[in-house]
Amino acid sequence: MTLNDIIIQCTNFFYTYPYIAIAIIAVFGIIVFLKPKQVLKTTLIILGLIIVCYILYLIGEATISGVFNKEKMIYH
């Protein structure tokens, strides 16, 4: 899964369920308007965790691919 796939899935969700997407954006906007400092901290923490998880996922995929290819080369 690449970053482009994630963007495409978000876009598809917005086009498939526009009312739900608009409601989520509206609720988030209201919360940001009422408590901007707390929401900014929470959003940055969540974004940081997502970035770390994505990087670990990419490293894991590369490792699994390398191990698979190494085993394939050894046994063939």
C-alpha positions in Angstrom: 0.0 0.0 0.0 1.4 3.3 -1.1 0.5 6.8 -0.1 -1.2 7.2 -3.4 -3.5 4.2 -2.6 -4.5 5.8 0.7 -5.4 9.1 -1.0 -7.4 7.2 -3.6 -9.3 5.3 -0.9 -10.1 8.6 0.9 -11.3 10.1 -2.3 -13.5 7.1 -3.0 -15.0 7.3 0.5 -15.8 11.0 -0.1 -17.5 10.3 -3.4 -19.3 7.1 -2.2 -20.5 8.6 1.2 -20.6 12.4 0.7 -23.0 13.1 3.6 -21.0 11.1 6.1 -17.7 12.7 4.9 -19.2 16.2 5.1 -20.6 15.4 8.6 -17.1 14.2 9.8 -15.5 17.4 8.4 -18.2 19.6 10.0 -17.8 18.0 13.4 -14.0 18.2 13.2 -14.4 21.9 12.2 -16.6 22.7 15.1 -14.3 20.9 17.6 -11.3 22.9 16.1 -13.3 26.1 16.5 -14.1 25.4 20.2 -10.8 23.9 21.4 -8.1 24.7 18.8 -5.0 24.2 21.0 -6.1 20.8 22.3 -7.2 19.6 18.9 -3.9 20.7 17.3 -1.9 18.7 19.9 -4.1 15.6 19.5 -4.0 15.9 15.7 -0.2 16.2 15.6 0.2 13.2 18.0 -2.1 11.1 15.8 -0.4 12.2 12.6 3.0 11.3 14.1 1.7 7.9 15.1 0.3 7.3 11.7 3.6 8.3 10.1 5.6 6.0 12.4 3.2 3.1 11.7 3.4 3.7 7.9 7.2 3.7 8.0 7.3 0.5 10.1 4.9 -1.1 7.6 7.1 -0.2 4.7 10.2 -1.5 6.5 8.3 -4.7 7.3 7.3 -5.2 3.7 10.8 -4.7 2.5 12.2 -7.1 5.1 9.6 -9.8 4.2 10.3 -9.4 0.5 14.1 -9.7 1.1 13.8 -12.8 3.3 11.5 -14.4 0.8 13.9 -13.7 -2.1 16.9 -14.9 -0.1 15.1 -18.2 0.8 14.1 -18.6 -2.9 17.7 -18.1 -4.0 19.1 -20.5 -1.4 16.7 -23.4 -2.2 16.8 -23.1 -5.9 
